[in-house]
Amino acid sequence: MKVLQNLEPKAVFEYFEEISNIPRGSGNEKEISDYLLNFGKRLGLESIQDEALNIIIKKPGTKGYENAPTVIIQGHMDMVCEKNNGIEHDFEKDPLKLRIVDDYIYATDTTLGADNGIAVAYAMAILASDDIPHPPIEVLITTDEETGMSGAMAINKEHIDGKILINLDNEEEGYLLVSCAGGIRSNATIDVNYQAINDKKLIKINISGLKGGHSGMDIIKERGNSNKILGRILKGLLREVKFNLVSLNGGSKNNAIPREAEAVIAINVNDENIVVDIINNWNTIISNELRAQDPGLKIEASIYSNNEGKEFTDECTSKVVNLLYLYSNLE
């Protein structure tokens, strides 16, 4: 039994469930691109797959609209691939596990890919329909939107005739936008020098339970950013106790608000209780600040028992902590 079979519009959700079975993270779009190409060909429509795996499917206008201006319906086939910590899910090959809760569709323990799978599903439904009046249509489904727009930038204008474009990537139902948004990326590199760990205790700081979200649509919701929270805690800790970083990890996608982060630090044996108390105090402060946006936030400190042989030098620890603390919404 299909999960979405009772939802309307029926064709849209049928196609959405179909493409949810096809892995389509950014950079892994060959299978979904081939699927869409074959979909168009099965309908007997002119279908193009370019070198960037973008898909263009052209459908003539219905009776009475044959000579109307061509309309481009555009979306993207790739999705952000995020999963909860500890979940076994391979985005290279595993289908999404859909479920319905109240009036919402979710993917169990992973991102849903409705951005922008719903555009693909709507476009497919229009292409397959025989009862929707429409002008000539060019469905344009691009690749790599989530990580750089390289698919859109690779489009050959010779493949497109339309001058009117409707983009189906807005996430606010009932709104039409006439606008353009941009973004900027920056890379910061710090050369890390190491030294041996001598007679120290290792503490792991773990941040989890944040909602995260899309760094474009959800940034206005003021949700917690695990990387920024970790930087704030480490900066505060460094003001009171000497420690050296051993490892640092957080976030996974450049367009997703980080939900989880962790750091391992090396401290003097006698400072264990002080460090744990400081971290617990930060947990209280930040959990109170985010009690509305992220009530599930957890900031935990625990003894780290892995045998690590080296730590960042004092200078490198200070540089990395300051960068993490000062950088704007790190993703």
C-alpha positions in Angstrom: 0.0 0.0 0.0 1.3 3.4 -1.0 1.6 5.9 1.8 0.3 8.9 -0.1 -2.4 7.1 -2.2 -5.3 8.9 -0.6 -4.0 12.4 -0.9 -5.2 15.0 -3.4 -4.2 16.0 -6.1 -3.8 12.3 -6.6 -1.4 12.4 -9.6 0.9 14.9 -7.9 1.4 12.8 -4.7 1.6 9.6 -6.7 4.6 11.0 -8.6 6.1 12.5 -5.5 6.0 9.1 -3.8 7.6 7.5 -6.9 10.5 9.9 -7.0 11.0 9.5 -3.2 12.1 6.0 -4.0 15.0 7.3 -6.1 18.1 8.7 -4.4 18.7 12.2 -5.6 21.0 14.1 -3.4 23.0 16.9 -5.1 25.7 15.3 -7.2 23.8 12.0 -7.4 21.2 12.9 -9.9 21.9 10.4 -12.8 19.2 7.9 -11.8 16.4 10.6 -11.3 17.5 12.4 -14.4 17.2 9.2 -16.5 13.9 8.5 -14.9 12.5 11.9 -15.9 13.9 11.5 -19.4 12.2 8.2 -19.9 9.0 9.5 -18.4 8.8 12.2 -21.0 9.7 9.8 -23.8 7.0 7.4 -22.7 4.4 10.2 -23.1 5.6 10.8 -26.6 7.0 14.2 -25.8 10.2 15.9 -26.9 12.6 15.2 -24.1 16.1 16.4 -23.7 18.9 15.5 -21.2 21.9 17.7 -21.4 25.5 17.1 -20.2 24.7 18.5 -16.8 21.8 16.0 -16.5 19.2 18.8 -16.7 15.9 17.7 -18.2 13.7 19.6 -20.6 10.3 18.1 -21.7 8.1 20.0 -24.1 4.4 19.6 -24.4 2.3 21.4 -27.1 -0.6 23.6 -26.0 -4.1 22.2 -25.7 -6.9 23.0 -28.1 -7.4 26.8 -28.3 -4.0 27.5 -26.7 -1.8 26.2 -29.5 -0.4 29.6 -30.4 -0.2 31.1 -26.9 3.2 32.1 -25.5 5.2 29.1 -24.3 5.5 28.9 -20.5 8.5 27.3 -18.8 7.7 25.4 -15.6 10.9 25.1 -13.6 12.1 23.2 -10.5 15.1 21.2 -9.5 15.5 17.4 -9.0 18.2 17.3 -6.3 17.6 17.5 -2.6 19.4 18.2 0.7 20.3 14.9 2.3 20.3 15.1 6.1 19.6 12.4 8.6 19.3 12.2 12.4 22.4 11.2 14.2 22.8 7.4 14.6 20.4 6.6 11.8 21.3 3.9 9.2 20.3 5.5 5.9 22.4 5.5 2.7 21.3 8.5 0.6 23.2 7.0 -2.4 20.8 4.0 -2.6 18.1 3.9 0.0 14.5 5.2 -0.7 12.9 7.7 1.7 10.5 6.4 4.2 7.4 8.6 4.0 4.8 9.0 6.6 1.8 11.2 7.3 1.2 13.0 10.6 -1.9 15.1 10.8 -1.8 17.3 7.7 1.9 16.9 7.0 4.1 14.5 5.1 7.4 13.6 6.7 10.3 11.3 5.9 11.3 9.2 8.9 14.6 10.3 10.4 15.7 12.1 7.2 15.0 15.2 5.1 11.9 14.8 2.9 13.1 16.3 -0.3 9.9 18.3 -0.9 12.3 21.0 -1.8 12.0 20.6 -4.7 10.5 17.2 -5.3 7.0 18.7 -5.2 7.8 20.8 -8.2 8.9 17.7 -10.1 5.7 16.0 -9.1 3.5 18.9 -10.2 5.3 19.2 -13.5 5.0 15.4 -14.1 1.2 15.6 -13.4 0.7 18.4 -15.9 2.8 16.6 -18.5 0.7 13.4 -18.1 -2.7 15.1 -17.9 -5.2 15.1 -20.7 -7.8 17.3 -19.0 -5.9 20.5 -18.0 -6.0 23.3 -20.6 -2.6 24.9 -21.0 -0.4 26.8 -23.4 2.7 25.2 -24.9 4.8 24.1 -21.9 8.5 23.5 -21.4 9.2 21.7 -18.2 12.8 22.4 -17.0 14.1 20.4 -14.2 17.7 21.3 -13.2 20.4 19.6 -11.2 22.7 20.7 -8.4 20.5 23.6 -7.2 21.2 22.9 -3.6 25.0 23.1 -3.8 25.8 25.6 -6.4 23.2 26.0 -9.3 25.7 24.4 -11.7 22.8 22.8 -13.5 21.0 26.0 -14.2 24.3 27.7 -15.3 24.9 24.9 -17.8 21.6 25.3 -19.6 21.9 25.7 -23.4 19.6 28.5 -24.4 19.0 26.7 -27.7 17.0 24.1 -25.8 14.5 26.7 -24.5 12.0 28.7 -26.4 9.8 30.2 -23.7 10.1 33.7 -22.4 7.8 33.3 -19.4 9.1 31.2 -16.5 7.2 29.9 -13.4 9.6 28.7 -10.8 8.0 26.2 -8.4 10.6 26.5 -5.6 8.7 28.8 -3.2 7.8 27.1 0.1 5.0 29.4 1.1 1.7 28.0 -0.1 -0.6 30.6 -1.7 2.1 33.2 -2.4 3.5 34.3 -5.8 6.9 36.1 -5.7 8.5 38.3 -8.3 12.0 38.5 -6.9 15.5 37.1 -6.9 17.7 35.9 -4.0 21.5 35.4 -3.9 24.0 33.9 -1.6 27.7 34.1 -0.8 30.2 31.5 0.3 33.5 32.0 2.1 36.2 29.5 2.9 38.5 29.9 5.9 41.6 27.7 6.3 43.7 27.4 9.5 46.8 25.3 9.5 46.6 23.1 12.5 49.7 22.2 14.5 49.6 19.3 17.0 51.4 18.3 20.1 51.4 15.2 22.3 48.7 14.8 24.9 50.4 14.3 28.3 48.5 13.2 31.5 45.2 14.8 30.5 41.5 13.9 30.6 39.4 14.0 27.5 35.9 15.5 27.6 33.4 15.3 24.7 31.0 18.1 24.3 27.9 17.1 22.3 25.1 19.3 20.9 22.0 17.6 19.5 18.2 17.9 19.3 18.0 21.1 17.2 15.4 21.4 14.5 17.8 22.7 11.8 16.2 23.5 8.5 16.9 25.1 5.2 19.4 28.0 5.5 17.3 30.0 3.1 13.7 29.5 4.1 14.1 28.7 7.8 16.8 31.2 8.8 14.2 33.7 9.8 12.9 31.3 12.4 15.9 32.0 14.6 16.6 28.4 15.3 19.7 27.3 17.0 22.9 26.6 14.9 24.9 23.8 16.5 28.2 25.1 15.2 27.6 28.6 16.6 26.4 27.2 19.9 29.6 25.1 20.1 31.7 28.1 19.3 30.0 30.1 22.0 30.5 27.3 24.6 34.2 26.8 23.7 34.9 30.5 23.8 33.2 30.8 27.2 35.1 27.8 28.5 38.4 29.1 27.3 38.0 32.3 29.3 37.8 30.2 32.5 39.8 27.0 32.0 42.8 26.0 29.9 42.1 23.3 27.4 43.3 22.1 24.0 41.1 21.0 21.1 41.5 17.4 20.0 38.7 17.2 17.4 35.8 19.2 16.1 32.9 18.3 13.9 29.5 19.9 13.0 27.1 20.3 10.2 27.1 18.5 6.9 25.6 20.7 4.1 26.2 24.2 3.0 22.5 25.0 2.8 21.2 23.3 6.0 21.2 24.9 9.4 23.5 22.6 11.5 21.6 20.5 14.0 24.4 18.6 15.6 28.0 19.3 16.6 30.7 17.9 18.9 34.1 18.7 20.1 36.6 16.7 22.1 38.9 18.7 24.4 41.9 17.8 26.5 41.9 19.3 30.1 43.9 19.0 33.2 42.8 16.1 35.3 41.8 18.3 38.2 39.6 20.5 36.1 37.0 17.9 35.2 34.3 19.0 37.6 34.8 22.7 36.8 34.5 22.0 33.1 31.4 19.9 33.4 29.8 22.6 35.6 30.6 25.3 33.1 29.1 23.3 30.2 26.0 22.5 32.3 25.6 26.2 33.0 25.8 26.9 29.3 23.1 24.2 28.7 20.8 26.1 31.0 21.5 29.5 29.4 21.1 28.4 25.8 18.2 26.1 26.4 16.4 29.0 28.0 17.2 31.2 25.0 15.9 28.7 22.5 13.1 27.2 24.6 10.5 28.3 22.0 12.4 27.6 18.7 14.3 24.4 19.8 12.8 22.8 22.9 14.7 19.6 22.2 18.2 21.1 22.5 20.7 19.0 24.4 24.2 20.1 25.4 26.0 17.3 27.1 29.5 16.7 28.5 30.9 13.2 29.0 34.2 11.5 29.5 35.8 10.5 26.2 37.7 7.2 26.5 39.2 6.9 23.0 42.9 6.9 23.1 43.8 10.1 21.3 47.5 10.8 21.1 47.6 14.4 20.0 45.9 17.7 20.6 45.9 21.1 18.9 48.6 23.5 20.2 47.5 26.4 22.4 47.8 28.8 19.5 45.7 26.7 17.1 43.1 26.0 19.7 42.7 29.7 20.3 42.5 30.5 16.5 39.9 27.8 15.8 37.7 28.7 18.8 37.8 32.4 17.9 36.9 31.6 14.3 34.0 29.4 15.3 32.8 32.0 17.8 33.0 35.0 15.4 31.8 33.5 12.1 28.3 34.3 11.1 25.8 31.4 10.8 28.3 28.6 9.9 26.8 25.8 7.9 
